[in-house]
Amino acid sequence: MTDDKLDSQVEASAGLADTSAPPPSRNWARPVLPMIGLALAITLSLGASRLAEPRATPITPVEVTRLFNGKNLDGLSTWLKGPGRQDPGRVFVVEDSTIHISGDGYGYLAAEEEYRDYHLIVEYRWGKRTDGGTSVRNSGILLHATGPDGNAEGTWMASVECQLAQGCVGDLIVIPGRDQGGAKIPVTLRSDVANGPDGRPRWKEGGSPREFKGGQLWWSKHDPDYKELLDTRGRDDVESPVGDWTRVECLCDGGRIEVRVNGVVVNRAYDVSPSAGKILLQTEGFELFVRKFEVQPLKK
């Protein structure tokens, strides 16, 4: 609505559209109260809409910020392919001070704010429920998520995924998406890599620079003989055994991402774009518990 139309509506509702013949004096003051009430309502409405607008610039944390407060899902939103922002099956709930992700459906739990230049810490463990198949347990953390909900195949957001799948924890996956008009949201990164015996590119310090506009950058010691079978391990895996807690840290510094698993640096990328956005926890067919989901300032 334009300002002129808004002014006309205010004037009309206040009885001031025609001032050539003022009403009798006994009725002159009565329209003022409706006008004040309407103006106040408009002011409050505009103020509320401004409060509801997303933050203009992403947040750079200056102290520890708990994205999960340990009590409820305040500050987080859900997205599921199909139901959208509704969660009728209670895929995401809080139990015993942890986020319980049932694994039903495909989607994510999202921090409502956008962040840049942060040290993300996620501590998770697998539950018992699987998707009924023989492949590895699978989930992930989506970094720098950008655009509308579900803009990548109706399921994810354009982002860089830090993989949590068994045997692949710390892989980086490039997920492009599309904006509301259908235009592509590009996602890119570079890394220094070496191909393993299986032909897959792994991060290697001093390796050959490569750009990724899609696809997967495997962590440095991914086992080339790994069969990706449920609850099996690669020979150099640093993730914790099933049932134990694994700590994943993503240090996002400008266009750089460093991934640590249980304190071990497993992957690095640079020239990452976008370099800011929301942070999401996936549901992808497997039960997962998350006890820590927080961002900290980077240590310079």
Phi, psi and chi 1 to 4 in degrees:
 res  aa     phi    psi   chi1   chi2   chi3   chi4
   1 MET       -  132.0 -178.0 -179.1  -67.1      -
   2 THR   -77.1  162.9   65.7      -      -      -
   3 ASP   -63.5  -38.9  -69.5  -19.6      -      -
   4 ASP   -61.2  -45.7  -69.9  -17.4      -      -
   5 LYS   -64.3  -39.2  -69.7 -178.2  179.1  179.1
   6 LEU   -63.7  -42.7 -176.2   59.7      -      -
   7 ASP   -63.3  -40.7  -69.3  -18.4      -      -
   8 SER   -63.1  -40.3  -62.6      -      -      -
   9 GLN   -67.1  -39.7  -72.7 -170.6   10.8      -
  10 VAL   -62.5  -44.5  171.5      -      -      -
  11 GLU   -64.0  -43.6  -69.7  176.4   -4.6      -
  12 ALA   -64.1  -43.9      -      -      -      -
  13 SER   -67.9  -25.6   64.6      -      -      -
  14 ALA   -88.5   -3.0      -      -      -      -
  15 GLY    78.0   24.9      -      -      -      -
  16 LEU  -111.6   12.0  -60.9  179.1      -      -
  17 ALA   -65.5  -32.4      -      -      -      -
  18 ASP  -125.6  112.2 -178.5    4.4      -      -
  19 THR  -104.2    7.6   57.5      -      -      -
  20 SER   -71.4  -26.8   59.9      -      -      -
  21 ALA  -133.0   91.2      -      -      -      -
  22 PRO   -62.1  143.4   16.2  -24.7      -      -
  23 PRO   -67.8  165.7   25.5  -32.8      -      -
  24 PRO   -52.4  150.3  -23.3   32.2      -      -
  25 SER   -60.0  -29.5   58.3      -      -      -
  26 ARG   -67.9  -18.0   57.6 -172.0  177.0   88.1
  27 ASN  -110.2   -0.7  -69.3  -33.0      -      -
  28 TRP   -60.6  -42.0  179.1 -107.4      -      -
  29 ALA   -83.9  -15.1      -      -      -      -
  30 ARG   -64.6  -38.6  -70.9 -175.7 -178.0  178.6
  31 PRO   -67.4  -16.0  -21.0   34.3      -      -
  32 VAL   -62.7  -42.4  175.6      -      -      -
  33 LEU   -63.1  -47.7  -71.1  177.5      -      -
  34 PRO   -57.7  -38.8  -24.5   34.4      -      -
  35 MET   -63.6  -43.7 -179.0  176.2   68.4      -
  36 ILE   -63.3  -42.4  -66.6  172.8      -      -
  37 GLY   -63.5  -42.6      -      -      -      -
  38 LEU   -66.2  -43.3  178.6   60.1      -      -
  39 ALA   -61.1  -41.5      -      -      -      -
  40 LEU   -64.0  -41.9  179.0   59.9      -      -
  41 ALA   -62.9  -41.5      -      -      -      -
  42 ILE   -63.3  -43.0  -67.8  169.5      -      -
  43 THR   -61.4  -46.4  -59.4      -      -      -
  44 LEU   -63.8  -39.9  -68.7  174.3      -      -
  45 SER   -63.9  -44.6  175.6      -      -      -
  46 LEU   -64.6  -39.1  -68.9  173.7      -      -
  47 GLY   -63.6  -42.4      -      -      -      -
  48 ALA   -64.6  -39.1      -      -      -      -
  49 SER   -65.9  -35.3   67.3      -      -      -
  50 ARG   -66.3  -39.1  -70.3 -169.5 -175.6  100.1
  51 LEU   -64.1  -31.7  -69.5  173.9      -      -
  52 ALA   -80.4  -14.9      -      -      -      -
  53 GLU   -68.6  145.4  -69.7  174.4   -3.5      -
  54 PRO   -64.1  154.3   22.3  -32.4      -      -
  55 ARG   -60.4  137.6 -166.0 -179.6  -63.5  -95.4
  56 ALA   -66.3  -36.2      -      -      -      -
  57 THR  -125.7  145.3   57.4      -      -      -
  58 PRO   -61.8  155.0  -21.8   33.2      -      -
  59 ILE   -85.3  133.1  -61.2  169.3      -      -
  60 THR  -103.1  113.1  -61.7      -      -      -
  61 PRO   -64.6  140.3   20.4  -30.0      -      -
  62 VAL  -111.1   -3.9  -63.6      -      -      -
  63 GLU  -154.2  171.3   59.4 -176.1    2.8      -
  64 VAL   -61.4  126.1  174.6      -      -      -
  65 THR  -120.5  115.0  -57.9      -      -      -
  66 ARG   -83.6  108.0  -60.7  175.8   68.2 -168.5
  67 LEU   -69.4  -29.4  -55.8  179.5      -      -
  68 PHE  -113.5  120.4  167.7   51.8      -      -
  69 ASN   -83.9   -0.2   62.1   21.4      -      -
  70 GLY    84.3   -2.0      -      -      -      -
  71 LYS  -121.8  -43.4  -59.8  176.5 -177.9  178.0
  72 ASN  -155.2 -173.4   51.5   49.1      -      -
  73 LEU  -100.0   23.3  -61.0 -180.0      -      -
  74 ASP   -57.9  137.1  -72.2   -4.1      -      -
  75 GLY    83.4    2.9      -      -      -      -
  76 LEU  -125.7  151.7  -58.9  167.0      -      -
  77 SER  -131.1  157.8   61.8      -      -      -
  78 THR  -113.6  152.8   62.8      -      -      -
  79 TRP  -143.3  130.1  175.7  -93.4      -      -
  80 LEU  -132.0  136.7  -67.4  166.8      -      -
  81 LYS   -62.3  120.3 -172.5  171.7 -174.5  177.6
  82 GLY   110.3  -78.1      -      -      -      -
  83 PRO   -70.7  -16.1  -17.0   28.9      -      -
  84 GLY    71.1 -127.6      -      -      -      -
  85 ARG   -79.9   -2.3  -80.6 -174.7  166.8  -99.2
  86 GLN   -87.5  150.3  -55.9  -58.5  -46.3      -
  87 ASP  -131.1   66.6 -175.3    8.6      -      -
  88 PRO   -64.5  -27.5   24.4  -34.3      -      -
  89 GLY   -90.7    5.5      -      -      -      -
  90 ARG    51.9   55.7  -68.8  173.5   53.5   79.8
  91 VAL   -68.0  -35.2  175.1      -      -      -
  92 PHE  -114.9  112.5  -55.6   97.7      -      -
  93 VAL  -138.3  167.7  -62.2      -      -      -
  94 VAL  -108.5  126.2  176.4      -      -      -
  95 GLU  -136.9  127.0  -62.9  175.4   -4.7      -
  96 ASP    51.6   46.4  -60.9  -35.0      -      -
  97 SER    63.9   22.9  -59.4      -      -      -
  98 THR  -130.0  154.2   65.4      -      -      -
  99 ILE   -80.6  123.8  -60.1  171.8      -      -
 100 HIS  -103.7  115.3  178.5 -160.4      -      -
 101 ILE  -104.4  113.3  -58.6  174.6      -      -
 102 SER   -66.9  -27.7   71.5      -      -      -
 103 GLY    93.8   -7.8      -      -      -      -
 104 ASP   -65.6  137.6  -70.2  -38.9      -      -
 105 GLY    68.8 -171.2      -      -      -      -
 106 TYR  -130.4  133.0  -68.0   84.9      -      -
 107 GLY   166.5 -149.3      -      -      -      -
 108 TYR  -162.8  163.5   50.3   78.6      -      -
 109 LEU  -110.3  123.8 -176.9   68.8      -      -
 110 ALA  -117.0  136.8      -      -      -      -
 111 ALA   -66.7  131.7      -      -      -      -
 112 GLU   -71.5  -26.1  -69.4 -177.6  -17.4      -
 113 GLU   -91.1  160.4  -62.1  -74.3    0.9      -
 114 GLU   -99.2  147.2  -64.2 -174.1   -5.1      -
 115 TYR  -132.3  154.1  -68.4   88.9      -      -
 116 ARG  -143.6  155.5   71.2  178.9  -48.5  122.1
 117 ASP    51.2   73.8  -61.4  -27.7      -      -
 118 TYR  -146.0  163.7   56.9   82.7      -      -
 119 HIS  -113.9  104.6 -179.5  167.4      -      -
 120 LEU   -90.4  136.4  170.8   70.1      -      -
 121 ILE  -125.8  125.6  -59.7  174.2      -      -
 122 VAL  -127.5  128.2  174.1      -      -      -
 123 GLU  -117.1  123.9  -66.9 -179.3   -3.9      -
 124 TYR  -139.1  161.6   73.4   92.6      -      -
 125 ARG  -145.8  154.0   67.3  174.4  175.0   85.2
 126 TRP   -79.7  145.2  -62.7  107.7      -      -
 127 GLY   -90.3 -168.3      -      -      -      -
 128 LYS   -84.5  -30.9  -65.5 -179.4  178.9  179.7
 129 ARG   -69.6  136.9 -175.5 -176.8 -177.2  -81.1
 130 THR  -123.6 -178.1   72.7      -      -      -
 131 ASP   -86.6    5.4   65.1   -5.9      -      -
 132 GLY    89.9   -3.9      -      -      -      -
 133 GLY   -96.8 -169.7      -      -      -      -
 134 THR  -105.7   -2.6   59.9      -      -      -
 135 SER   -81.5  167.2  -64.7      -      -      -
 136 VAL   -59.5  154.2  -65.0      -      -      -
 137 ARG   -62.5  143.4  -61.8  174.7 -171.8  -88.1
 138 ASN  -141.2  134.6 -166.8    9.9      -      -
 139 SER  -166.2 -172.8 -169.6      -      -      -
 140 GLY  -172.7  168.2      -      -      -      -
 141 ILE  -114.4  125.0  -54.7  162.8      -      -
 142 LEU   -98.8  122.1  -55.8 -172.1      -      -
 143 LEU  -103.5  149.4  -52.0  169.7      -      -
 144 HIS    55.0   37.5  -54.0  -27.2      -      -
 145 ALA   -66.7  131.3      -      -      -      -
 146 THR  -135.2  147.8  -54.3      -      -      -
 147 GLY    93.9 -174.3      -      -      -      -
 148 PRO   -70.5  160.1   23.2  -31.4      -      -
 149 ASP   -56.6  140.1  -79.6  -45.3      -      -
 150 GLY    67.3   22.2      -      -      -      -
 151 ASN   -75.5   -7.6   68.5   70.8      -      -
 152 ALA  -107.2   98.9      -      -      -      -
 153 GLU    58.8   27.4  -56.7  -61.6  -30.8      -
 154 GLY    73.1    6.2      -      -      -      -
 155 THR  -121.4  -53.3  -53.2      -      -      -
 156 TRP  -107.7 -169.5  -41.7  122.9      -      -
 157 MET  -118.6  154.9  -69.5  173.7   68.3      -
 158 ALA   -53.5  125.7      -      -      -      -
 159 SER  -172.7  177.0   57.7      -      -      -
 160 VAL  -111.6  119.5  175.5      -      -      -
 161 GLU   -89.6  130.5  177.0 -178.7   -8.0      -
 162 CYS   -91.8  110.3  174.8      -      -      -
 163 GLN   -69.4  139.7  177.4   68.9  -85.6      -
 164 LEU  -115.2    3.0  -60.9 -175.7      -      -
 165 ALA   -60.5  143.6      -      -      -      -
 166 GLN   -54.6  134.8  -69.2  175.8  -51.0      -
 167 GLY    80.8  -11.7      -      -      -      -
 168 CYS  -126.9   16.7  -57.8      -      -      -
 169 VAL   -63.6  123.0  179.6      -      -      -
 170 GLY   102.8   -7.7      -      -      -      -
 171 ASP   -58.7  151.0  -68.2   -1.0      -      -
 172 LEU  -114.2  127.9  -66.9  174.2      -      -
 173 ILE  -119.2  130.0  -58.6  175.2      -      -
 174 VAL   -89.9  121.5  174.3      -      -      -
 175 ILE  -120.5   97.3  -55.1  175.7      -      -
 176 PRO   -75.7  163.5   26.7  -30.7      -      -
 177 GLY  -143.5 -161.7      -      -      -      -
 178 ARG  -137.6  145.3  -65.0 -167.1  176.3  -84.9
 179 ASP   -80.7 -176.7   64.8   18.9      -      -
 180 GLN   -64.3  -24.4  -70.0  179.6  -25.1      -
 181 GLY   -88.7   -0.4      -      -      -      -
 182 GLY    92.6   -2.9      -      -      -      -
 183 ALA   -73.8  146.1      -      -      -      -
 184 LYS   -67.6  136.7 -172.4  173.7 -178.5  179.2
 185 ILE   -99.5  103.5  -57.9  174.0      -      -
 186 PRO   -74.2  145.9   27.4  -32.8      -      -
 187 VAL  -132.4  128.1  178.2      -      -      -
 188 THR  -140.8  157.8   59.7      -      -      -
 189 LEU  -156.0  163.6   60.0   80.9      -      -
 190 ARG  -124.8  155.5  -66.5  177.6 -177.5  -89.3
 191 SER  -155.3  160.7 -174.6      -      -      -
 192 ASP   -93.4  119.6  -62.6  -27.5      -      -
 193 VAL  -131.2  163.4  -53.6      -      -      -
 194 ALA  -139.4  138.4      -      -      -      -
 195 ASN   -77.9  137.7  -75.4  -10.9      -      -
 196 GLY   -83.6 -179.7      -      -      -      -
 197 PRO   -59.6  -23.1  -20.9   31.1      -      -
 198 ASP   -87.9    2.5   54.2    4.9      -      -
 199 GLY    82.6    0.6      -      -      -      -
 200 ARG   -86.1  136.9  -67.4  171.0  171.4  173.5
 201 PRO   -76.5  127.4   27.2  -33.0      -      -
 202 ARG  -116.8  147.3  -68.0  159.1  172.8   74.7
 203 TRP   -63.4  133.8  165.6   63.7      -      -
 204 LYS  -143.5  124.6 -178.5  179.6 -179.8 -179.6
 205 GLU   -57.6  124.3 -165.1   77.3   50.7      -
 206 GLY    82.3    7.9      -      -      -      -
 207 GLY   -75.7 -171.4      -      -      -      -
 208 SER   -82.8  131.0  -59.3      -      -      -
 209 PRO   -63.2  137.9  -19.7   31.6      -      -
 210 ARG  -144.1  140.9 -176.7  179.5  -60.6 -174.4
 211 GLU   -97.4  139.8 -177.9  179.0   26.0      -
 212 PHE  -118.4  117.4  -67.1   77.6      -      -
 213 LYS  -104.1    2.9  -64.0 -178.0  178.7 -179.6
 214 GLY  -178.1 -176.2      -      -      -      -
 215 GLY    79.5 -161.3      -      -      -      -
 216 GLN  -133.6  135.0 -172.4  160.8  -16.1      -
 217 LEU  -106.4  109.9  168.2   63.4      -      -
 218 TRP   -75.8  152.9  -87.2  -96.7      -      -
 219 TRP   -69.4  161.7   71.6  -77.3      -      -
 220 SER   -59.4  -36.0   58.4      -      -      -
 221 LYS  -116.4   32.2  -67.4 -173.7  177.7 -178.8
 222 HIS   -58.3  130.3  175.9   75.0      -      -
 223 ASP   -70.6  116.6 -174.6   -8.6      -      -
 224 PRO   -66.7  -17.1   23.4  -33.2      -      -
 225 ASP   -97.6    6.1  -62.6  -39.7      -      -
 226 TYR   -68.0  131.7 -172.5   57.8      -      -
 227 LYS   -94.4   -3.0  -56.8  -56.9 -178.5 -176.0
 228 GLU    56.0   46.3  -61.8 -168.9    6.4      -
 229 LEU  -100.1  149.5  -63.1  175.5      -      -
 230 LEU   -51.8  128.1 -175.9   68.8      -      -
 231 ASP    61.1   26.1  -64.8  -19.2      -      -
 232 THR  -100.9  166.1   58.6      -      -      -
 233 ARG  -129.9  146.9  -64.7  176.4   63.1   83.8
 234 GLY   -77.9  160.8      -      -      -      -
 235 ARG   -67.2  -24.4   59.0  174.7  173.7  -99.9
 236 ASP  -112.7   13.5  -66.3  -45.8      -      -
 237 ASP   -58.7  140.3  -75.2   -2.3      -      -
 238 VAL  -111.8   -4.6  -67.0      -      -      -
 239 GLU   -67.1  159.6   67.3 -158.6   75.3      -
 240 SER   -77.7  157.3  -57.4      -      -      -
 241 PRO   -60.7  158.3  -20.9   32.2      -      -
 242 VAL   -55.7  132.8  175.2      -      -      -
 243 GLY    97.5  -18.5      -      -      -      -
 244 ASP  -100.2  160.3  -68.5  -13.4      -      -
 245 TRP   -81.4  134.8  -65.5   97.2      -      -
 246 THR  -111.6  137.1  -65.0      -      -      -
 247 ARG  -106.7  121.2 -179.3 -176.6  176.7   97.9
 248 VAL  -115.8  131.3  173.2      -      -      -
 249 GLU  -123.1  133.0  -59.8  169.8   74.9      -
 250 CYS  -120.0  113.1  -60.1      -      -      -
 251 LEU   -97.8  107.7  -75.3   72.5      -      -
 252 CYS  -107.0  108.7  -59.7      -      -      -
 253 ASP  -126.8   98.5 -174.1   -2.0      -      -
 254 GLY    60.9 -124.2      -      -      -      -
 255 GLY   -92.1   18.3      -      -      -      -
 256 ARG  -113.2  144.4  -66.2 -177.2  175.8  -88.8
 257 ILE  -130.7  129.8  -64.0  176.3      -      -
 258 GLU  -121.4  133.1  176.5  178.1  -67.5      -
 259 VAL  -113.6  130.8 -178.2      -      -      -
 260 ARG  -120.9  137.6  -57.8  172.6 -175.6  172.2
 261 VAL  -122.1  118.1  178.6      -      -      -
 262 ASN    49.9   41.3  -73.8  -23.6      -      -
 263 GLY    86.4   -4.8      -      -      -      -
 264 VAL  -100.6  128.3  177.9      -      -      -
 265 VAL   -71.9  120.7  177.0      -      -      -
 266 VAL  -117.2  -15.1  -60.7      -      -      -
 267 ASN  -160.7  149.5 -144.7  -19.7      -      -
 268 ARG  -145.2  145.4  -74.9 -173.9  178.9  138.8
 269 ALA  -142.4  158.8      -      -      -      -
 270 TYR  -141.7  172.2   54.7   90.0      -      -
 271 ASP    52.2   41.0  -68.5  -13.8      -      -
 272 VAL   -78.3  131.8  178.4      -      -      -
 273 SER  -140.6  129.1  177.7      -      -      -
 274 PRO   -69.9  163.5   26.5  -33.9      -      -
 275 SER  -111.7   14.9   58.7      -      -      -
 276 ALA  -157.5  161.3      -      -      -      -
 277 GLY   154.8 -165.9      -      -      -      -
 278 LYS   -79.9  164.8  -67.6 -173.8  175.9 -177.1
 279 ILE  -120.4  127.6  -53.8  169.6      -      -
 280 LEU  -124.6  147.9  -39.0  178.7      -      -
 281 LEU  -110.8  125.5  -60.2  175.1      -      -
 282 GLN   -80.6  154.1  -71.2 -177.8  -39.1      -
 283 THR  -116.1  128.7  176.6      -      -      -
 284 GLU  -147.7   39.5 -157.7  170.3   -1.7      -
 285 GLY    99.1   -6.1      -      -      -      -
 286 PHE  -132.2  138.9  -63.1   84.5      -      -
 287 GLU   -67.9  137.2 -174.5  178.2   28.3      -
 288 LEU  -144.4  142.8 -168.3   74.0      -      -
 289 PHE  -118.1  136.9  -65.0   89.3      -      -
 290 VAL  -126.1  120.7  177.3      -      -      -
 291 ARG  -103.5  -20.1   69.1  179.5 -179.9 -176.0
 292 LYS  -135.6  130.9  179.9  172.4  -74.1 -169.9
 293 PHE  -148.5   94.8 -176.9   30.7      -      -
 294 GLU  -149.4  159.1   68.1 -179.1   33.7      -
 295 VAL  -119.3  146.3  -69.9      -      -      -
 296 GLN  -127.4  161.8  -58.6  178.3   -3.5      -
 297 PRO   -65.8  148.5  -16.2   28.5      -      -
 298 LEU   -71.1  143.0  -68.7  166.8      -      -
 299 LYS   -90.2  114.8  -66.6 -179.8  179.9  178.9
 300 LYS   -91.9      -  -61.4  -67.9 -172.0  178.1
